[in-house]
Amino acid sequence: MSLQDEARLRWAHLQTRRHFLKSFSAGIGSMALSSMMGPAALGAFSSGSPLRPDDPLMPKAPHFAAKAKHVIFLHMAGAPSQHELFDYKPLLQKLDGQQTPPSLIEGKRFAFIRGIPKLLGPQARFAQHGQSGAWVSNHLPHFSKVVDDVTFLKAMHTDEFNHAPAQLFLYTGSPRLGRPALGSWAMYGLGTENQNLPGFVVLISGAAGPDAGASVYGSGFLPTVYQGVQCRSDGDPVLFLSDPDGVSRDMRRRSIDAINEINRREYEETQDPEILTRISQYELAFRMQMSVPEAMDIQTEPEAIQREYGIEPGKVSFANNCLLARRLVERGVRFVQLFHWGWDSHGAGESEALNHGFLDRCRETDQAMTALLMDLKRRGLLDETLVVWGGEFGRTPMLENRTGQDNPFVGRDHHSDVYTMWMAGAGVKRGFSYGETDEIGYQPLSGRVHVHDLQATILHQLGFDHERLTFPFQGRDFRLTDVSGRVVNEILT
């Protein structure tokens, strides 16, 4: 059926007498049946009632047995430099300050580099850690203690080299707006385990949100019930969740029942799935008024746990959000997305310099992300929780100097051809490194992993064949990985 024919049919369904009588006759039968079976036949809601069978958030079975029940994605917005964290290159240190051979940059596209730049050696000291001997810089002293629990992807690459398109590409599989986010696909495929909390929660820290905005956790063309819900560690956990002054909980319950009764009648007439989304969201919001404040109250944690994470009560911080992430997956939340902003280290000023702002970002994240892995492992949650860390692309081995003059601040330009991410838990190998780059960390030598491959691997651990998890839209079936992607079996147990 063409889109035009579908539109005509929908219009006829709403407008013509024949379709009205057909639907009305079915409606009479439904009302008669419900009068004999009682309110349950209409799926009447009550506070604390289970999800209706037609609720879009009902738990669903994946394609095959899953290794991961939950995902925590730690996104370092702005793209951290792998040269200062994980990809140690002694030769690059020796070549520090020398002109880049023109053959290396001929035909290459950069966001800001112009002319022939100088090579920039690592702005950190490196050492090997753990039984795996993983190279980690002195900027991550806490994380160096847990390297035997993670797999490093040393040859990640993406198609985009500017922040917003690259973030969209990482999470939606496309650099353009309108596609569902990774967490939304997980919700669409699996539903939710906890009917009192959102299944896809977003936590943001740093001076700003992701460059691509809410689209990186939006539902795109999927029903909006699958979009991420942003929660906050300071103030009201979810904006506009509290009842207005003078409105009791019983009054709120009655108003939602009345609204949803109208919505159910409209759904019976139109069969519009967005109406089911609307009903589900009203009910979830009502339940969240009780469950979210409890889940988000990190000060109820033992003092030892608070110190381990380095939380800052009453503030918005990455440490607070890491502890919240553990509390949320502990309560059955399917997908927790953290964004920590400020990693864009061009060196144009102090806040974005490798020798200043970058160091602050490392201090803000090192202890907390390490504590998250240790805490999940201690509670037995790491076996069923996939933790992913990374940015939207990497950084060049060359110095970025836009003015051509001496600059007290050092930085690197965007680099899409190679960068480092790491994964842990839920069937991912421990103490493993996959992929290798050349002697200056500029090009991959082996083990390349494309963004679509990463997406396919995450979905695989959740129990999905990424080629079969599709949604019909505008005349064709869409999927997260578009028309490519492979599962990186080399990193899986």
N, C-alpha and C positions, 0 to 999 in steps of 0.2 A: 504494500500500500504506500503510495507516495505521501509526502508531507501535506500536499494540497488536499488529497482525498481524506487524509486523517483529520485535517482541520474542518473540512465540510461535515464529516461524520460527527465530530465533537459539537459543532454548531447545531446540527440537526438534533442531536441527543438532548440539547438544552432547550431547543426552540419549537420543534414540531409536535403536533398533537399525537401523531402515531407513536413516536418515541415516548412521549409523556405518558400515554395510556399504558404502553408496555411496561414502563418502569413503575407506574403507579399500581398496576395490577400485582406486580411482584412485591411492591411495598405493602399492599393489603395482606398478602399471604404472610409476609414477614411479621406484620403487626399481630395477626391472629396467632401465629405460632408463638410469638414472644409472650402473648397474654396467657398462654397455657403453660409456658416454661418458666416464666418469671423474669426478673431483671437481668439475670445472668445471660439470658439469650441475646440481649443487646450489648453484652460486654460492659455493663455498668461499672464505673470506677468507684472505688472508695479509697481513702487514704490507706496506704499499706497493701493494696490489692496487687496481685501479680500482674505482669504485663499481659495484655490481650494477645490472642494468637495472631491478629493482624497488625500488631504493633511493629513498626519497622526496626525497633531496638531489641526484638526477641532474639535470644541466643540462637546461633545457627552453627551447623557443623561445617568445618572446612573440607577441602578436597581430600585431605589425608591427615594422618596423625601429626599434630603440631609439636614442635619442640618448645615454642615460645607461647605463653599465654598473655604476656604483656611486652610492651616496648617502651623504653625510655630513650628518647633521642635528645642528646645534648648538643645543641647547635651553637657554635661560636660565630656569631654573626659578624661579618666583616672579613673573614678568612684569615685564620692564624698562619704564621709562617712555619712551615715544616723544617726550614733550615735552622731555626732557633729552638726546636723542640725534639724532633725525632729522626730527621734524615741527616745524619752526621757525615760530612764530606771533608776529610783532612786536606785534599787537594784544593778545595775552594778556599780554605784558610790560607794556603800558600800563595794563591793567586789574588788575594785581597788587594784591591786598589789598582789592578792592572786593567787595561782596556779589553773589553770583550771582543774576541775575534769577529769581524763582520759576518763571516759565514754562519755564525750561530744565530744571528738575528735577521738575516736576509729573508724576506718574505713573511716574517712573523708579525702578528698584530699584538699590540700592547695598549693598555688603557691610557698610560701617561708617558711612558718612556719615549723620548725622541732622540735621534742621533745615535751615537755609539756610547753606551753606558760603560761604567767601570764595574768589575766584579766585586761582590761584597762577601767577605768571609763570614762565618757564623758568629753572631753576636751573643755567644754563650759558650760555656765549657761543657763538654760531653764526657760521659762515662758509661760503661756497661753495667747492667743491673740484673739481678735475679739469676736463676738457673738458665734462663733462655738467653742471657747475655744481651738483652735489648739495649740499644743506645738511647739514652734519655738525657736531656740537658739539665743543668743545675737550676733552671727556672721552674722545674717540677719536682722538687725533692720528695714530696709526699707520694706522688703518682709513681715514682721510680720503685716504690716498695710493692706495687701490685702488678708489675708488668707480666708476671707469670700467669696472670688470669686473663690476659687479653690477646687478641690477634690484631696485628698492625697491617693495614693495607697501604703499602708504600708507593703504589703506582696508580692511584686514583686519577681519573681524568674526566673532564666535562666538556660540553660544547660551547659554554658561555664564559665570558671573561668580565662581565660587569655584574654588580651585586644583585640587583633585583631580578634580572632574567635568570641568573645562575641559581638563586634561591628558589624561584618558581620551578626551574628545571629539576632541581634536587627533590622537591617535595611533590610536584604535580606531573612530572614527566614532560613538561612543555615549558618553554620560556615565555609563553603568552598567557594572559589571564583567561580564566574560565574553566580550568580543569580541577578535579577534586584533589585534595591533598592526600598524602600517604596515610595519615591517621584516619581520614574519612573513608578511604578504601578499606582499611582494616575494620572499621565499624560497619560498613556496608556488608562486608563478607562474614563477619562473626557476630554482630550484635553486641550486647553488653552483658556482663556477669552481675553487675550491681545496679539494680533498678532505682537506687536512691542517689546515685552520683552520675555525672556525665561519663560516657565511655571514652571520650577523647578530650583531654584537659591540656590547656596551654598555659605555661608559666613564663613570664618575661622579666628579665633583669637587665641592668645596665642603663645607660642614659637615654636609650631609645629602643624602639621595637625593630623587628626585621625590616630591611629596606623594601621588600616586596609587600609589606603590609599584611593585613589579615588574610590575603589570598593564599598564603602558604599554609594556613590551617582552615581554609574554607572548603565547602562541600562541592563547589563548582556546579556541574549539572546533576549531581546526585541530590536526593531529597535533603533539605537543609537540616534535618534532624541529625545528620552525620557530621556536621561541621564541628570544629573544635570550640570548646568553651573556655574562654580566658578566665583564670582565677588569679587572685592576688593574695600575697602574703602580708599585706598591710591594709587596714581598713576593712570594709565589707569584702568578703572573699569573691563575691560575684556582684557586679553593679546591678542595682534595681531589683535585687532578690528579696529584700526585706519588705514586709507589709507596710503600707502607709500608716501614719498615726490614725488611730480610731478604727482600724480594720482588724478584727479579731481573726484567729485562725479558723474558727468555725464559719465566720462570714466569708473568708477567702475560699474555704472548701465549697460552700454553697454556690458562690459565684462561678467557680471553675466547673462545677457540675452543670450549671445552667449553660455556660458557654460551650462546653463539650457536647451537650445534648444538641445544641444548634449545629455544631460542626458535624456530628454524626449524621444528622438528617441531611445536611448538605452533601456529605460524602455518599450517602445512599443514592442521591440524585445524580451526582456528577462523576463519581468514582475517581476523583482527583487525588492522587497519592499525597500531595502536599497537605491535604486536610488531615490525613492520618498523622503527618509530621506535626501539624499544629496541635492536635490533641495530645500527642505524646509529649510535646514540649511544655504544654501547660501542666500536665501531670508531673513531669520530671521537675519542673521549677517548684511545684508545691512540696514535693518530697525533699528537694535540695534545701529548702528553708530549714529543715531539721538536721540533715546529714552533712551538708557542706561545712558549717561552722565547726562541727566536731572534728571532721577530717582535716581541716586546715589549721587547727590549733596546735602548732608545733611546741608551744611552751608546756604542754602536758608530757612531753618526752622527758625521760630521765636526764639529769644534768650531765651525766657522762656522755650521752648521745649528743646533746646539744654542743658540748665542747668538741666532740669528735668531728662534727660537721663545721664547727665554727660559725654557728648561726648568729644572726643579729636581730633579736626580737624587736618588732615595731618598725623594721626597715624592709625595703625591697632589696633582696640580695640573691645571688646565685646559690649561696650556701643554704638559705632558707628554702629555696625552690628544690634543691636536691633532696633535702629532708622531706619536703612535701611529696616529691615524686615517690619516695619509698613508701610513705603513708598511703598514697593513692593506689599504688599497685597492690599493696597489702590488703586494700579494701576492694579489689577486683576491677579497678579502672584498667581499661584495655590499652590505651595509648597515651603516654604523657610526653608532651613536647616542651622542651626548655629552649629558650633563646637567651643568649647572653651577648649583648651588643658591645662593640668597641674594639674589635680586632683588626680594623682596617689600617695597617701599619705602613703608610706611604712615606712617613718621615717629613711631611710638610709642616709639621708643628709638634709640640711636645706631646700632646695627647695621642698622637698616632705615630710615635717614633718607637723603633725597636729598643732603644735605650731608655725609654721613659714609659709611655702609655702601655706598651706591650707588656712590660714587666708588671704593671698594675693588674692587667687582665689575668696574667698567670697567677699572681697572688690571690686574686678573687676566686679562682676556680680550682686550683690545685688540691687544696685540702678537702674541699667539699666533694669533688667528683671521686676522689680516693675513698673518702668515708662512705659514699654511696655504694661503691663496689664492695667494700668490706662489710657493710651493714647488710646488704642483700645476701651476700654469701653466708654470713653468720646466721641469718634467719632461714636459710634454705630457699630463698627467693631467686637467687641468681640462676639456678638451674632452669627456671621457667620464665625469666625476664631477660630479654635481649636489650643490652645497653649499646648505644651507638654514639660515637663522638666525632665531630668534624665540622668543617666549614663548607662554604659553597665552591671554593677553588683554593689554589695554593698561591705561592709567592715565587718570584723570579730569584735566581742566584745573583742577579745584577742589582746594583744600587740604583734607586730611583732618585733623581735630582732634577726637578722641573726647572729650576732657575739657572742651572749651570754654574752656580757659585758655591763656595764652601758653605756647608750647612752643619750646625751643631747637632742636628737630629738626623738619624739614618732610618731608611725604610726601603721597602721592596715593592715592586709593581705586582699587579694581578698576574697569575699564571694558571692557565686552564689545562696544560698538558700533563702535569704531574703534581700530586700533593698527597698528604698522608691523612688517613682516618684510622680509628680503631673501633673494634667491636668486642663485646664480652658477654658470656652467659648463653643459655638456651641453645646448646648444641654447637657453639662456636669453639674452635680449638683454643687451648690455653697455652700461653707462652710461645706464640707462633708469629712469624712475619711472612707476609706474602707480597711479592713484587719487589723490583729492584730498579733503581735509577742510575744514571751515568755518574761519572766521577765528580761532577759539580751539581748534581741534583736538578738537571735541566730537562732531560728527556728520559722516558722509561726504557729499560732494557728487557724486562720480563714481567709477567704477572700483571698486565694492565687490567684495571677494573673500571668500566664505564659507570656513570651514574645509573643507567638503566640496569646494569648488572647488580649494583648495590640494592636497588629497589626490588629486583626479582629475588634476591637472596633473603631480604627481610620478609617478603611475602611468603617465601618458601618455608621459613622457620615458623611462620604463623599458620602453616598448613595449606598454602595455596599454590597452585600452578598459575603463575602470573599471566600466562596466555589464556587461561580460562576464566579469570576473575574480570568480567567485563560488564559494561552497562550500555544499553542501546540509547543513542542520542543522535539526532539529526541524520537518521537514515543509516547509521552504521554502529557496530559495537566498538566502544572505546575501552582501553585498559590503561593502567598506570604506566606501563613500560612502552606504550605506543606500539611500534612494530619491531622492537629489538629487545635486547636484554637476555642474559643467561645467568643461571644460578652459579655462584662461585663455590662449587663443591670442594675445591682445594682447601678452604678454610673451615669446613664443617667436619664434625666428628662422625 
